[in-house]
């Protein structure tokens, strides 16, 4: 359990304005989510809290508040509704619709894989919500199984617009900041480029590929390796490994996740026109099946939560008794050694502290040494290898590839002076050379219209 979650569990049973906090629902990248009840309306709600301190960059708080303002515009059956946003001296919080059910991530974890009719049903509903958000100029930027909720009625809802951004307003744009989850992220988003709704379409394809197969198509030990693995690779055709999947659906998923954004579906509505050709089984039956699975997962989650709470209470009681016992024993011992053994006791304490300090220093040194050989040294080697490739591409006139590699290194190792100078060197070349190189690569691949 994180330190923030431990601290904020103290809110349980207390009131935030008109809302009484009941329990912890979970924790995401931008805040902690609680279940609460609006005491005047007698309605269950979810409350998302962003803890902040004077040391927190203002951009983190601004992004959290922007999430509420954007999401409040989205009133759709397939989007989690935001009701209110409040600012306080200790934290800000958003009040939103409480969804009784589970996430697609929990469903995949429980079942391993989903059946084709279940995936098609959930995909269509998610596309409906996404199409509505895109029509309002809003891109989610972090579509993944954890952000697709399934209600107890079997309805899909998109949650957590914590990384969304208004396409119309560029006032708060932070150039070069990459936000999202690498396994599901579109290549252009990983480069830190401007993105539109097609980035969400890519992430949605990876999400439902994962739901169908139980595996991720592009993996790696680190974010950089994941991004490198998906740069020029198409999504594998699902029907080639799962005969029950129609080939037409495999082609739709592959086009949704095309690495070249210009060859991807341009909108959710365009996907719908292709999905219409696939016959969907009875909607009520699928909805009922998903509802049953969702309620089972919710019941299991509640049982685990009760066990954890009981364990915490038992641990707290045990620790309290142990402290009391320790105080009593220590009092007796101090009374016995008072006087003639005082000097000896002080000497032993000093000696113990001295040895403890030496031991701690040795442990810290060994940990730093281990970190250097396990993490820092391999990262330095990978950095040098990629930088050599980028320099070679530049020397051979492949400026597009050189710039792409440089941006990948930049996102993984931050904006080092060496990389910054290299990018400036590329930019100092003929300003049209980059686009000529990109057109040349498209021509060599047979993409004549794109060239």
N, C-alpha and C positions, 0 to 999 in steps of 0.2 A: 504494500500500500504506500503511495507517494506521501511525502510530507504535507503537501497542500491538502490532499484528501483527508489525512488524519486530522489536520487542524480544523478543516471545515465540517467535519462530522459533529463538531460542537454546535452546529446550527440546528441539528435535528431536535424537533420539539419546540423550536423558537419561531417567532414570526418575522417575516420580511414584509413590512407594510401590511396588506390585507391577506397575505398568504402565510399559512402555517406549513413549515417544512416537516415532512414525514419520514423520508428515507433517502439513501443514496441510490441513484440509478446507474451512474458510471462516470467515467472521466475521459475527455477527449483532448485533442491538441490545443484547443483554445479555452478550455474551462471544465468545471465539474458540474454534473447534472444531478439535480435532486427531484424527487417527487414531492409535490405539495398539494394543498387544497386552498382554494379561494374561499375564505370563510363567509363572505357576503353572498357570493353566487352559489356556494356549496358545489363547486366544480373542481375536479382533479386537474392539476396542471403540472408541467415540467418546468423547472427553474434552472437555467444555465448561468453559472457564476464564474466570473473572471477575477481571480485574486490578482492584485497588483501591488507594487511597492514603488517608492521613489526611484529605485534602481531600474525599473522596467521601462524599456523604450516606449515613447508615446505612440509609436506606430502599432504596437500590439493592442493597446487599448482602443485606438481609433478603428482598427480593423474589426475588433469585437463589436463596437457600437454600430459600425457600418453594416455588419451582418444583420443586425436587428432592423435597421431602416430599410434595407433591401428586402429581407424576407417578409417584412410586414406588408409589402405590396403584393405578395404572392398568396392569393386565396384560391386554392385548387384542391380537389379531393385527393390528389396524389402527391401533395406537398404538406409537410408538417407546418401547421399554422402558427405564426407568432402573434401574440396578443399585446405585449407591452414591453418596454425597456426602461430600466431605472438606473440612475447613477447615484453612488453613495461615496462616503469618505474612505471606506475600506475596500469596496469592490463594486463592480457594476453587475447587473444581472438582467437576463431576458426571461420573460414569462411566455411559455408556448404550450401548444396542445400536448397533452399527455397521451401517448400512444400505448395502449395496452396490447402487448404482443411480443415480438422478438425481431431481431435484425436478420437480414439475409446471411450475414456472416455466421450467426449462431445456428441457422438452419443448415448451412453447409457443414459446419463443424459437427452437428448432431447426425446428419444423414450421410455425409460424405459427398454425395452428388444429388442433384435434383432431376426429376424426369423431364422429358422434353416438353410435355404439355404444361407443366408447372413453370418452366423457364419462359415459354412463349407467353403465358398468361401474365407473369410478372413483368416481362420485358415490355409488353404493350402498355401496361399501366404506368410503368416508369417513364416510357417515352411520352405519354400524355402529359405528365407533370413537367418533364424537361422541356417539351415543346412550348408549354405555357410560360415557363421561366425565360426561355430564350426570346420569346415574343416581347417580353418586358425589358430586354437588353441585359439579362443577368446570366452569367455563366457560373456554374457550381465550382469547378476546378478541383474537386476532390471526390468524384463519384467512385464508390467502392462498396463491397458487400456490407460493411458496417454502417454505411450511410443510407441503406435502403431498408426501411422498417416494414414489417408485415403485421397488420392489425389482427385482432382475434377473429375478425370477420373474413380474413384472407385478402385484405386490400393492401396494395403496395403504396408506400409514402416515402418521398425523398426527404431526408433529414440533414441537418447541419450545413447551412450555407456559410460556415465559418471562414471558408477560403474563397467565397464568391466575390465578384467584382462587377460594378456597373460599367457596361461597355460604353454608355453614353458619356459618363463623367470620368475624366482622366486626372482630376485634381489631386487625388491621393496616390497616383501611380508611383510605385517604387521600382525603377528599372533594374532588371537583373535579379530580382528576388524570385526564387523558384518555390512555389507552394504546391503541395499535393503529396500523393503516395507513389513512390517510384514504380512499383509493380503494375499499377493501373494507369500511370501518367502517359499522356501523349508525347511523342518525341519532341515536337516543337515547344511544348510546355517545359520539358526537361532542359531545353536550351535556354530558357528564360525569355523566349520570344513572346510577342503579343499573341493572345489566343482568342478564339471565339467558340461558338457552340460545338464546333467540330471536335474540339478537345474533349468535351463531355461525351460525345458520341463514341470516340475511341475508348475512353475509360469504361463506358457502359458495355462495349463489346468484350473487353477483357473480364469485366465483372461476371457476365453471364457465360463466358467460356469457362471460367473458374467454377461456376455453379453447375454447369453441364458435366464437366470432366473431373472435377475435384482437384485439379492442378492448375498452376499458373503457367502461361505459355512462355514467359520470359522471366528468368530468375538469375540470381547472382549473389555472391557473398556480401557485396557492398552495393550501395545505390549506383555508383559509377558503372559497375559491371552490368547491372540490370539495364541501365540506359544504353550502354554500348551494345548489348545483346538485341535490342529492339530497333536500332537505328534504321536498318535497311531490310528488316525481315517482315514478311507477311505472317499474319495469324494462320496457324495450321488449320486445314479443313477438318472440321469435327467429324463429318460423316465417314472419313477415311479410317477412323479408329472406333466409331460408334455407328454401326449399320442402321440403327433405328432412327437416326437423325436424317431428315431430308437433305439432299445435296443443295437444294435451293437455299435452305436456312444457313448452311455452312458458308455459302457464297455471300450472303447478307452480312454475317458476322465478320467475314474477312474484309469486306469493303468498308464496314464501319471502323475497323481497326487498321486501315491501310496506313503505312508509315508516311506516305506522301499525302499531306493534308489536302492537296488539290484534287486527289483521286478518291477522296473519302466522300461519304454522303454529305451533302451540303446542309441538310436540315433533317429534323425528326420526321417531318411530314413526308419527305422523300422515302424514308425507311418504311413508313406505314404503307405506301403504295406497293412496295415489294412484299411486305408481310401479308397483305390482303390475299395474295395468291396461295398462301399456306392455310389449309383448313384447320381451324381451331376446334378441339373437342368441346363438350358441354361446359360452359362457363361456371354454372352453379356447382357442378361436381368438383371442378378444380378448386374453386373458392372454398368449398366445404373441407376438402382434403388439406389445403394449406392452413385453414383455421384450426383444424384438429391438431396438426403438427405444432403450430404456434403456441397453442394452449398447453401442450405437453412440455414444451421447452420452458415456457413461463413458470409452470408448476415446479419443474426441476430447479430452475434458477432460484425461486423463492425458498425451496428446501435448503439449498446450499447457503443462501443468505442467512437463514435462521440458525444453521449450524455454526456459521462463522461468528454471528453475534453472540451465541451461547458460549463459544470458545473464548471470545474476547472477555466476556463477563467473568468466566472461570479463571482466566489468566490474571485479570485485574485483582480478583479476590485473593488468589494465591500470592501474588506479588505483595499485596497489602499485609497479609499475615506474616510473610517472610520478613518484611521490613520491621514490623512490630517485634518479632522474635529477635531480630538482629539488634534492635535498640536495647532490649532488655538484657541480652547476653553481654553486649558491649558495656552496659552500665555496671554489671557485676564484675567484669574483668578489670575495668578501670579502678574500681574500689579496691581490688586485691593488690594491684601493682602500684597503687598510689604511694609515693614516698621513695622507698629504697630502690625501686626498679624504674623510676622516672627517667633518669639519664640514659639507661640502657634502651628503654623503649624509644626515646627520641632518636638515638643513634641508629637503631634498626629502621626507623621510618625514613631517615635521611638516606640510608643505604639502599632501601627498597626503591625510593623515588629515583635515586641515581641510576640504578639498574633498569628501572622502567623507562626512563628517558633514553638510555642507550639502546634498549630493545626496540623502542618505537622508531628511533632514528634508523636503525638497521632495517626494520620492516619497510619503512618509507623508501629507503634507498633501493631495496630489492624490488619493490613494486614499480618504481620508476624505471629501473633497469629492465624489468620484464615487459613493461609497457613499450619501451623503446624497441626491443627486439621483436615483439609480437605485432605491434601496430605501426609505430612510427617508421621503422626501417622498411617494411614492405610497401608502405604508402609512398615513401621517397623513391623507391625503385619503380613503382607503377607510374608515378609522376614523371620521372625522367624518361621512361619508355614512351609514354604518350606524347611528351614534348618533342622527343626525337622524331616521332612519326609526323607531328604537325610541322616541324621545321623541314623535313624531307618533302612533304607535300607542297610547302611554300616554295622551296627551291626548284621543284619540278613544275611550278606554275599551276598547281591544283589548289587555288586560293580558297575555293568553297570548302573543300575538305579540311584545309588548314584552319580556317575560321571555325568550323564546326567542332573540331578536336579541341581547339583553344577554349571554346565556350564550355565544353564538357569538363575540361581540367579546371576551369574557373569556378564552376558550380561545386566541384568536389573539394578543391584545395583553397578556395577563396581567391580573391583577386590579388595574387602575388605581383610584385613589381616586374618580375620576369615575364609573366603572362600578359600584363598590361602593356608592356613595351612591345611584345610580339604582336598583339592585336593592333596597336598603333602602327606598327610596321606594315601589317596587312592593309590597313585602311589608307596608308600613304601611297599605295599602289594606284594604278588607274582606277578611279571610282566605279567604272563600269566593268572592270575585269572580273569581279566577284560574280556579277550576274551573267556575264559571258560564260564563265566556267560552269555555273549552275545550268545554263541553257545547253552547253556542250554535253554535260552528263545526261541531261534529259534526252538529248538527241541520240546519244550512244545507246540508251536503253530503249529507243524506239518510241519515246513519248514526244512525237513531233509537234502536236498542238501545244503542249506545255513549253517546249523549247521556243 
